[in-house]
Amino acid sequence: MLPLLLADAAVPEDPAAKFIRLLTVFLLAMWVGFEVITKVPQRLHTPLTSGSNAISGITAVGAIVAAGSVVSVFGTTFGLVAVVFAMINVAGGFVVTWRMLQMFNPKKK
């Protein structure tokens, strides 16, 4: 795997091999993410959601960069969709955090 990462950029890469490599990384990331999330106890999901807002913010910045750097309409559209999904994730994380913190506030009469 290391020689693939250190390959000379001037050597053209087969599109099928590149697709298979990217698909492999994507599927492994999905599998690891699923395994990590399913092993977390239920009472820890809310604090982890609030803590992952920073990661979602980084994802949003990456999506903005991707949407702005691609010159095709197809790539820009997918970048825009990524920005929307990342911002929904960030907003949802803040809503969950706010609701969690409201549970610890004393009841006002």
Distance bins in CASP14 RR format, pairs under 12 A and 6 or more apart:
PFRMAT RR
TARGET T0000
AUTHOR 0000-0000-0000
RMODE 2
METHOD distances of the structure
MODEL  1
1 7 0 0 0 0 0 1 0 0 0 0 0
1 21 0 0 0 0 1 0 0 0 0 0 0
1 24 0 0 0 0 0 1 0 0 0 0 0
1 25 0 0 0 0 0 1 0 0 0 0 0
1 28 0 0 0 0 0 1 0 0 0 0 0
3 11 0 0 0 0 0 1 0 0 0 0 0
4 11 0 0 0 0 0 1 0 0 0 0 0
4 13 0 0 0 0 1 0 0 0 0 0 0
4 14 0 0 0 0 0 1 0 0 0 0 0
4 17 0 0 0 0 1 0 0 0 0 0 0
4 18 0 0 0 0 1 0 0 0 0 0 0
4 20 0 0 0 0 0 1 0 0 0 0 0
4 21 1 0 0 1 0 0 0 0 0 0 0
4 22 0 0 0 0 0 1 0 0 0 0 0
4 24 0 0 0 0 0 1 0 0 0 0 0
4 25 0 0 0 0 0 1 0 0 0 0 0
5 21 0 0 0 0 0 1 0 0 0 0 0
5 25 0 0 0 0 0 1 0 0 0 0 0
7 13 1 0 0 1 0 0 0 0 0 0 0
7 14 0 0 0 0 0 1 0 0 0 0 0
7 17 0 0 0 0 0 1 0 0 0 0 0
7 18 0 0 0 0 0 1 0 0 0 0 0
7 21 0 0 0 0 0 1 0 0 0 0 0
11 17 0 0 0 0 0 1 0 0 0 0 0
12 18 0 0 0 0 0 1 0 0 0 0 0
13 19 0 0 0 0 0 1 0 0 0 0 0
13 20 0 0 0 0 0 1 0 0 0 0 0
13 21 0 0 0 0 1 0 0 0 0 0 0
13 22 0 0 0 0 0 1 0 0 0 0 0
14 20 0 0 0 0 1 0 0 0 0 0 0
14 21 0 0 0 0 0 1 0 0 0 0 0
15 21 0 0 0 0 0 1 0 0 0 0 0
15 22 0 0 0 0 0 1 0 0 0 0 0
16 22 0 0 0 0 0 1 0 0 0 0 0
16 23 0 0 0 0 0 1 0 0 0 0 0
17 23 0 0 0 0 0 1 0 0 0 0 0
17 24 0 0 0 0 0 1 0 0 0 0 0
18 24 0 0 0 0 0 1 0 0 0 0 0
18 25 0 0 0 0 0 1 0 0 0 0 0
19 25 0 0 0 0 0 1 0 0 0 0 0
19 26 0 0 0 0 0 1 0 0 0 0 0
20 26 0 0 0 0 0 1 0 0 0 0 0
20 27 0 0 0 0 0 1 0 0 0 0 0
21 27 0 0 0 0 0 1 0 0 0 0 0
21 28 0 0 0 0 0 1 0 0 0 0 0
22 28 0 0 0 0 0 1 0 0 0 0 0
22 29 0 0 0 0 0 1 0 0 0 0 0
23 29 0 0 0 0 0 1 0 0 0 0 0
23 30 0 0 0 0 0 1 0 0 0 0 0
24 30 0 0 0 0 0 1 0 0 0 0 0
24 31 0 0 0 0 0 1 0 0 0 0 0
25 31 0 0 0 0 0 1 0 0 0 0 0
25 32 0 0 0 0 0 1 0 0 0 0 0
26 32 0 0 0 0 0 1 0 0 0 0 0
26 33 0 0 0 0 0 1 0 0 0 0 0
27 33 0 0 0 0 0 1 0 0 0 0 0
27 34 0 0 0 0 0 1 0 0 0 0 0
28 34 0 0 0 0 0 1 0 0 0 0 0
28 35 0 0 0 0 0 1 0 0 0 0 0
29 35 0 0 0 0 0 1 0 0 0 0 0
29 36 0 0 0 0 0 1 0 0 0 0 0
30 36 0 0 0 0 0 1 0 0 0 0 0
30 37 0 0 0 0 0 1 0 0 0 0 0
31 37 0 0 0 0 0 1 0 0 0 0 0
31 38 0 0 0 0 0 1 0 0 0 0 0
32 38 0 0 0 0 0 1 0 0 0 0 0
32 39 0 0 0 0 0 1 0 0 0 0 0
33 39 0 0 0 0 1 0 0 0 0 0 0
33 40 0 0 0 0 0 1 0 0 0 0 0
33 48 0 0 0 0 0 1 0 0 0 0 0
33 52 0 0 0 0 0 1 0 0 0 0 0
34 40 0 0 0 0 0 1 0 0 0 0 0
36 44 0 0 0 0 0 1 0 0 0 0 0
36 45 0 0 0 0 0 1 0 0 0 0 0
36 48 0 0 0 0 1 0 0 0 0 0 0
36 52 0 0 0 0 0 1 0 0 0 0 0
37 44 0 0 0 0 0 1 0 0 0 0 0
37 45 0 0 0 0 1 0 0 0 0 0 0
37 48 0 0 0 0 1 0 0 0 0 0 0
37 49 0 0 0 0 0 1 0 0 0 0 0
37 52 0 0 0 0 0 1 0 0 0 0 0
38 45 0 0 0 0 0 1 0 0 0 0 0
39 45 0 0 0 0 0 1 0 0 0 0 0
39 48 0 0 0 0 0 1 0 0 0 0 0
40 46 0 0 0 0 0 1 0 0 0 0 0
40 47 0 0 0 0 1 0 0 0 0 0 0
40 48 1 0 0 1 0 0 0 0 0 0 0
40 49 0 0 0 0 0 1 0 0 0 0 0
40 52 0 0 0 0 0 1 0 0 0 0 0
41 47 0 0 0 0 0 1 0 0 0 0 0
41 48 0 0 0 0 0 1 0 0 0 0 0
42 48 0 0 0 0 0 1 0 0 0 0 0
43 100 0 0 0 0 0 1 0 0 0 0 0
44 50 0 0 0 0 0 1 0 0 0 0 0
44 51 0 0 0 0 0 1 0 0 0 0 0
44 52 0 0 0 0 0 1 0 0 0 0 0
44 100 0 0 0 0 0 1 0 0 0 0 0
45 51 0 0 0 0 0 1 0 0 0 0 0
45 52 0 0 0 0 0 1 0 0 0 0 0
45 93 0 0 0 0 0 1 0 0 0 0 0
45 96 0 0 0 0 1 0 0 0 0 0 0
45 97 0 0 0 0 0 1 0 0 0 0 0
45 100 0 0 0 0 0 1 0 0 0 0 0
46 52 0 0 0 0 0 1 0 0 0 0 0
46 53 0 0 0 0 0 1 0 0 0 0 0
46 92 0 0 0 0 0 1 0 0 0 0 0
46 93 0 0 0 0 1 0 0 0 0 0 0
46 95 0 0 0 0 0 1 0 0 0 0 0
46 96 1 0 1 0 0 0 0 0 0 0 0
46 97 1 0 0 1 0 0 0 0 0 0 0
46 98 0 0 0 0 0 1 0 0 0 0 0
46 99 0 0 0 0 1 0 0 0 0 0 0
46 100 1 0 1 0 0 0 0 0 0 0 0
46 101 0 0 0 0 1 0 0 0 0 0 0
46 102 0 0 0 0 0 1 0 0 0 0 0
46 103 0 0 0 0 1 0 0 0 0 0 0
46 104 0 0 0 0 0 1 0 0 0 0 0
47 53 0 0 0 0 0 1 0 0 0 0 0
47 93 0 0 0 0 0 1 0 0 0 0 0
47 96 0 0 0 0 1 0 0 0 0 0 0
47 97 0 0 0 0 1 0 0 0 0 0 0
47 100 1 0 0 1 0 0 0 0 0 0 0
47 101 0 0 0 0 0 1 0 0 0 0 0
48 54 0 0 0 0 0 1 0 0 0 0 0
48 55 0 0 0 0 0 1 0 0 0 0 0
48 56 0 0 0 0 0 1 0 0 0 0 0
48 93 0 0 0 0 0 1 0 0 0 0 0
48 96 0 0 0 0 0 1 0 0 0 0 0
48 97 0 0 0 0 0 1 0 0 0 0 0
48 100 0 0 0 0 0 1 0 0 0 0 0
49 55 0 0 0 0 0 1 0 0 0 0 0
49 56 0 0 0 0 1 0 0 0 0 0 0
49 89 0 0 0 0 1 0 0 0 0 0 0
49 90 0 0 0 0 0 1 0 0 0 0 0
49 91 0 0 0 0 0 1 0 0 0 0 0
49 92 0 0 0 0 1 0 0 0 0 0 0
49 93 1 0 1 0 0 0 0 0 0 0 0
49 94 0 0 0 0 1 0 0 0 0 0 0
49 95 0 0 0 0 1 0 0 0 0 0 0
49 96 1 0 1 0 0 0 0 0 0 0 0
49 97 1 0 0 1 0 0 0 0 0 0 0
49 98 0 0 0 0 0 1 0 0 0 0 0
49 99 0 0 0 0 0 1 0 0 0 0 0
49 100 0 0 0 0 1 0 0 0 0 0 0
50 56 0 0 0 0 0 1 0 0 0 0 0
50 90 0 0 0 0 0 1 0 0 0 0 0
50 92 0 0 0 0 0 1 0 0 0 0 0
50 93 1 0 0 1 0 0 0 0 0 0 0
50 94 0 0 0 0 1 0 0 0 0 0 0
50 95 0 0 0 0 0 1 0 0 0 0 0
50 96 1 0 0 1 0 0 0 0 0 0 0
50 97 1 1 0 0 0 0 0 0 0 0 0
50 98 0 0 0 0 1 0 0 0 0 0 0
50 99 0 0 0 0 0 1 0 0 0 0 0
50 100 1 0 0 1 0 0 0 0 0 0 0
50 101 0 0 0 0 1 0 0 0 0 0 0
51 57 0 0 0 0 0 1 0 0 0 0 0
51 89 0 0 0 0 0 1 0 0 0 0 0
51 90 0 0 0 0 0 1 0 0 0 0 0
51 93 0 0 0 0 1 0 0 0 0 0 0
51 94 0 0 0 0 0 1 0 0 0 0 0
51 96 0 0 0 0 0 1 0 0 0 0 0
51 97 0 0 0 0 1 0 0 0 0 0 0
51 100 0 0 0 0 0 1 0 0 0 0 0
52 58 0 0 0 0 0 1 0 0 0 0 0
52 59 0 0 0 0 1 0 0 0 0 0 0
52 86 0 0 0 0 0 1 0 0 0 0 0
52 89 0 0 0 0 1 0 0 0 0 0 0
52 90 0 0 0 0 1 0 0 0 0 0 0
52 92 0 0 0 0 0 1 0 0 0 0 0
52 93 1 0 0 1 0 0 0 0 0 0 0
52 94 0 0 0 0 0 1 0 0 0 0 0
52 96 0 0 0 0 0 1 0 0 0 0 0
52 97 0 0 0 0 0 1 0 0 0 0 0
53 59 0 0 0 0 0 1 0 0 0 0 0
53 60 0 0 0 0 0 1 0 0 0 0 0
53 86 0 0 0 0 0 1 0 0 0 0 0
53 87 0 0 0 0 0 1 0 0 0 0 0
53 89 0 0 0 0 1 0 0 0 0 0 0
53 90 1 0 1 0 0 0 0 0 0 0 0
53 91 0 0 0 0 1 0 0 0 0 0 0
53 92 0 0 0 0 1 0 0 0 0 0 0
53 93 1 0 1 0 0 0 0 0 0 0 0
53 94 1 0 0 1 0 0 0 0 0 0 0
53 95 0 0 0 0 0 1 0 0 0 0 0
53 96 0 0 0 0 1 0 0 0 0 0 0
53 97 1 0 0 1 0 0 0 0 0 0 0
53 98 0 0 0 0 0 1 0 0 0 0 0
54 60 0 0 0 0 0 1 0 0 0 0 0
54 61 0 0 0 0 0 1 0 0 0 0 0
54 89 0 0 0 0 0 1 0 0 0 0 0
54 90 0 0 0 0 1 0 0 0 0 0 0
54 93 0 0 0 0 0 1 0 0 0 0 0
54 94 0 0 0 0 0 1 0 0 0 0 0
54 97 0 0 0 0 0 1 0 0 0 0 0
55 61 0 0 0 0 0 1 0 0 0 0 0
55 62 0 0 0 0 0 1 0 0 0 0 0
55 86 0 0 0 0 1 0 0 0 0 0 0
55 89 0 0 0 0 1 0 0 0 0 0 0
55 90 0 0 0 0 1 0 0 0 0 0 0
55 93 0 0 0 0 0 1 0 0 0 0 0
56 62 0 0 0 0 0 1 0 0 0 0 0
56 63 0 0 0 0 0 1 0 0 0 0 0
56 82 0 0 0 0 0 1 0 0 0 0 0
56 83 0 0 0 0 0 1 0 0 0 0 0
56 85 0 0 0 0 1 0 0 0 0 0 0
56 86 1 0 1 0 0 0 0 0 0 0 0
56 87 0 0 0 0 1 0 0 0 0 0 0
56 88 0 0 0 0 1 0 0 0 0 0 0
56 89 1 0 1 0 0 0 0 0 0 0 0
56 90 1 0 1 0 0 0 0 0 0 0 0
56 91 0 0 0 0 1 0 0 0 0 0 0
56 92 0 0 0 0 1 0 0 0 0 0 0
56 93 1 0 0 1 0 0 0 0 0 0 0
56 94 0 0 0 0 1 0 0 0 0 0 0
56 96 0 0 0 0 0 1 0 0 0 0 0
56 97 0 0 0 0 0 1 0 0 0 0 0
57 63 0 0 0 0 1 0 0 0 0 0 0
57 64 0 0 0 0 1 0 0 0 0 0 0
57 82 0 0 0 0 0 1 0 0 0 0 0
57 83 0 0 0 0 0 1 0 0 0 0 0
57 85 0 0 0 0 0 1 0 0 0 0 0
57 86 1 0 0 1 0 0 0 0 0 0 0
57 87 0 0 0 0 1 0 0 0 0 0 0
57 88 0 0 0 0 0 1 0 0 0 0 0
57 89 0 0 0 0 1 0 0 0 0 0 0
57 90 1 0 1 0 0 0 0 0 0 0 0
57 91 0 0 0 0 0 1 0 0 0 0 0
57 92 0 0 0 0 0 1 0 0 0 0 0
57 93 0 0 0 0 0 1 0 0 0 0 0
57 94 0 0 0 0 0 1 0 0 0 0 0
58 64 0 0 0 0 0 1 0 0 0 0 0
58 65 0 0 0 0 0 1 0 0 0 0 0
58 86 0 0 0 0 1 0 0 0 0 0 0
58 89 0 0 0 0 0 1 0 0 0 0 0
58 90 0 0 0 0 0 1 0 0 0 0 0
59 65 0 0 0 0 0 1 0 0 0 0 0
59 66 0 0 0 0 0 1 0 0 0 0 0
59 79 0 0 0 0 0 1 0 0 0 0 0
59 82 1 0 0 1 0 0 0 0 0 0 0
59 83 0 0 0 0 1 0 0 0 0 0 0
59 84 0 0 0 0 0 1 0 0 0 0 0
59 85 0 0 0 0 1 0 0 0 0 0 0
59 86 1 0 1 0 0 0 0 0 0 0 0
59 87 0 0 0 0 1 0 0 0 0 0 0
59 88 0 0 0 0 0 1 0 0 0 0 0
59 89 1 0 0 1 0 0 0 0 0 0 0
59 90 0 0 0 0 1 0 0 0 0 0 0
60 66 0 0 0 0 0 1 0 0 0 0 0
60 67 0 0 0 0 0 1 0 0 0 0 0
60 79 0 0 0 0 0 1 0 0 0 0 0
60 80 0 0 0 0 0 1 0 0 0 0 0
60 82 0 0 0 0 1 0 0 0 0 0 0
60 83 1 0 0 1 0 0 0 0 0 0 0
60 84 0 0 0 0 1 0 0 0 0 0 0
60 85 0 0 0 0 1 0 0 0 0 0 0
60 86 1 1 0 0 0 0 0 0 0 0 0
60 87 1 0 1 0 0 0 0 0 0 0 0
60 88 0 0 0 0 1 0 0 0 0 0 0
60 89 0 0 0 0 1 0 0 0 0 0 0
60 90 1 0 0 1 0 0 0 0 0 0 0
60 91 0 0 0 0 0 1 0 0 0 0 0
61 67 0 0 0 0 0 1 0 0 0 0 0
61 68 0 0 0 0 0 1 0 0 0 0 0
61 82 0 0 0 0 0 1 0 0 0 0 0
61 83 0 0 0 0 1 0 0 0 0 0 0
61 86 0 0 0 0 1 0 0 0 0 0 0
61 87 0 0 0 0 0 1 0 0 0 0 0
61 90 0 0 0 0 0 1 0 0 0 0 0
62 68 0 0 0 0 1 0 0 0 0 0 0
62 69 0 0 0 0 1 0 0 0 0 0 0
62 70 0 0 0 0 0 1 0 0 0 0 0
62 79 0 0 0 0 1 0 0 0 0 0 0
62 82 1 0 0 1 0 0 0 0 0 0 0
62 83 0 0 0 0 1 0 0 0 0 0 0
62 86 1 0 0 1 0 0 0 0 0 0 0
62 87 0 0 0 0 0 1 0 0 0 0 0
63 69 0 0 0 0 0 1 0 0 0 0 0
63 70 0 0 0 0 0 1 0 0 0 0 0
63 75 0 0 0 0 0 1 0 0 0 0 0
63 76 0 0 0 0 0 1 0 0 0 0 0
63 78 0 0 0 0 1 0 0 0 0 0 0
63 79 1 0 1 0 0 0 0 0 0 0 0
63 80 0 0 0 0 1 0 0 0 0 0 0
63 81 0 0 0 0 1 0 0 0 0 0 0
63 82 1 1 0 0 0 0 0 0 0 0 0
63 83 1 0 1 0 0 0 0 0 0 0 0
63 84 0 0 0 0 1 0 0 0 0 0 0
63 85 1 0 0 1 0 0 0 0 0 0 0
63 86 1 0 1 0 0 0 0 0 0 0 0
63 87 0 0 0 0 1 0 0 0 0 0 0
63 88 0 0 0 0 0 1 0 0 0 0 0
63 89 0 0 0 0 0 1 0 0 0 0 0
63 90 0 0 0 0 0 1 0 0 0 0 0
64 70 0 0 0 0 0 1 0 0 0 0 0
64 76 0 0 0 0 0 1 0 0 0 0 0
64 79 0 0 0 0 1 0 0 0 0 0 0
64 80 0 0 0 0 1 0 0 0 0 0 0
64 82 0 0 0 0 1 0 0 0 0 0 0
64 83 1 0 1 0 0 0 0 0 0 0 0
64 84 0 0 0 0 0 1 0 0 0 0 0
64 86 0 0 0 0 1 0 0 0 0 0 0
64 87 0 0 0 0 1 0 0 0 0 0 0
65 79 0 0 0 0 1 0 0 0 0 0 0
65 82 0 0 0 0 0 1 0 0 0 0 0
65 83 0 0 0 0 1 0 0 0 0 0 0
65 86 0 0 0 0 0 1 0 0 0 0 0
66 72 0 0 0 0 0 1 0 0 0 0 0
66 75 1 0 0 1 0 0 0 0 0 0 0
66 76 0 0 0 0 1 0 0 0 0 0 0
66 77 0 0 0 0 0 1 0 0 0 0 0
66 78 1 0 0 1 0 0 0 0 0 0 0
66 79 1 0 1 0 0 0 0 0 0 0 0
66 80 0 0 0 0 1 0 0 0 0 0 0
66 81 0 0 0 0 0 1 0 0 0 0 0
66 82 1 0 0 1 0 0 0 0 0 0 0
66 83 0 0 0 0 1 0 0 0 0 0 0
66 86 0 0 0 0 0 1 0 0 0 0 0
67 73 0 0 0 0 0 1 0 0 0 0 0
67 74 0 0 0 0 0 1 0 0 0 0 0
67 75 1 0 0 1 0 0 0 0 0 0 0
67 76 1 0 1 0 0 0 0 0 0 0 0
67 77 0 0 0 0 1 0 0 0 0 0 0
67 78 1 0 0 1 0 0 0 0 0 0 0
67 79 1 1 0 0 0 0 0 0 0 0 0
67 80 1 0 1 0 0 0 0 0 0 0 0
67 81 0 0 0 0 1 0 0 0 0 0 0
67 82 1 0 0 1 0 0 0 0 0 0 0
67 83 1 0 1 0 0 0 0 0 0 0 0
67 84 0 0 0 0 0 1 0 0 0 0 0
67 85 0 0 0 0 0 1 0 0 0 0 0
67 86 0 0 0 0 0 1 0 0 0 0 0
67 87 0 0 0 0 0 1 0 0 0 0 0
68 75 0 0 0 0 1 0 0 0 0 0 0
68 76 1 0 0 1 0 0 0 0 0 0 0
68 77 0 0 0 0 0 1 0 0 0 0 0
68 78 0 0 0 0 0 1 0 0 0 0 0
68 79 1 0 0 1 0 0 0 0 0 0 0
68 80 0 0 0 0 1 0 0 0 0 0 0
68 82 0 0 0 0 0 1 0 0 0 0 0
68 83 0 0 0 0 1 0 0 0 0 0 0
69 75 0 0 0 0 1 0 0 0 0 0 0
69 76 0 0 0 0 1 0 0 0 0 0 0
69 79 0 0 0 0 1 0 0 0 0 0 0
70 76 1 0 1 0 0 0 0 0 0 0 0
70 77 0 0 0 0 1 0 0 0 0 0 0
70 78 1 0 0 1 0 0 0 0 0 0 0
70 79 1 0 0 1 0 0 0 0 0 0 0
70 80 0 0 0 0 0 1 0 0 0 0 0
70 82 0 0 0 0 0 1 0 0 0 0 0
72 78 0 0 0 0 1 0 0 0 0 0 0
72 79 0 0 0 0 0 1 0 0 0 0 0
73 79 0 0 0 0 0 1 0 0 0 0 0
73 80 0 0 0 0 0 1 0 0 0 0 0
74 80 0 0 0 0 0 1 0 0 0 0 0
74 81 0 0 0 0 0 1 0 0 0 0 0
75 81 0 0 0 0 1 0 0 0 0 0 0
75 82 0 0 0 0 1 0 0 0 0 0 0
75 83 0 0 0 0 0 1 0 0 0 0 0
76 82 0 0 0 0 0 1 0 0 0 0 0
76 83 0 0 0 0 0 1 0 0 0 0 0
77 83 0 0 0 0 0 1 0 0 0 0 0
77 84 0 0 0 0 0 1 0 0 0 0 0
78 84 0 0 0 0 0 1 0 0 0 0 0
78 85 0 0 0 0 0 1 0 0 0 0 0
79 85 0 0 0 0 1 0 0 0 0 0 0
79 86 0 0 0 0 1 0 0 0 0 0 0
79 87 0 0 0 0 0 1 0 0 0 0 0
80 86 0 0 0 0 0 1 0 0 0 0 0
80 87 0 0 0 0 0 1 0 0 0 0 0
81 87 0 0 0 0 0 1 0 0 0 0 0
81 88 0 0 0 0 0 1 0 0 0 0 0
82 88 0 0 0 0 0 1 0 0 0 0 0
82 89 0 0 0 0 0 1 0 0 0 0 0
83 89 0 0 0 0 0 1 0 0 0 0 0
83 90 0 0 0 0 0 1 0 0 0 0 0
84 90 0 0 0 0 0 1 0 0 0 0 0
84 91 0 0 0 0 0 1 0 0 0 0 0
85 91 0 0 0 0 0 1 0 0 0 0 0
85 92 0 0 0 0 0 1 0 0 0 0 0
86 92 0 0 0 0 0 1 0 0 0 0 0
86 93 0 0 0 0 0 1 0 0 0 0 0
87 93 0 0 0 0 0 1 0 0 0 0 0
87 94 0 0 0 0 0 1 0 0 0 0 0
88 94 0 0 0 0 0 1 0 0 0 0 0
88 95 0 0 0 0 0 1 0 0 0 0 0
89 95 0 0 0 0 0 1 0 0 0 0 0
89 96 0 0 0 0 0 1 0 0 0 0 0
90 96 0 0 0 0 0 1 0 0 0 0 0
90 97 0 0 0 0 0 1 0 0 0 0 0
91 97 0 0 0 0 0 1 0 0 0 0 0
91 98 0 0 0 0 0 1 0 0 0 0 0
92 98 0 0 0 0 1 0 0 0 0 0 0
92 99 0 0 0 0 1 0 0 0 0 0 0
92 100 0 0 0 0 0 1 0 0 0 0 0
93 99 0 0 0 0 1 0 0 0 0 0 0
93 100 0 0 0 0 1 0 0 0 0 0 0
93 101 0 0 0 0 0 1 0 0 0 0 0
94 100 0 0 0 0 0 1 0 0 0 0 0
94 101 0 0 0 0 0 1 0 0 0 0 0
95 101 0 0 0 0 0 1 0 0 0 0 0
95 102 0 0 0 0 0 1 0 0 0 0 0
96 102 0 0 0 0 0 1 0 0 0 0 0
96 103 0 0 0 0 0 1 0 0 0 0 0
97 103 0 0 0 0 0 1 0 0 0 0 0
97 104 0 0 0 0 0 1 0 0 0 0 0
98 104 0 0 0 0 0 1 0 0 0 0 0
98 105 0 0 0 0 0 1 0 0 0 0 0
99 105 0 0 0 0 0 1 0 0 0 0 0
102 108 0 0 0 0 0 1 0 0 0 0 0
END
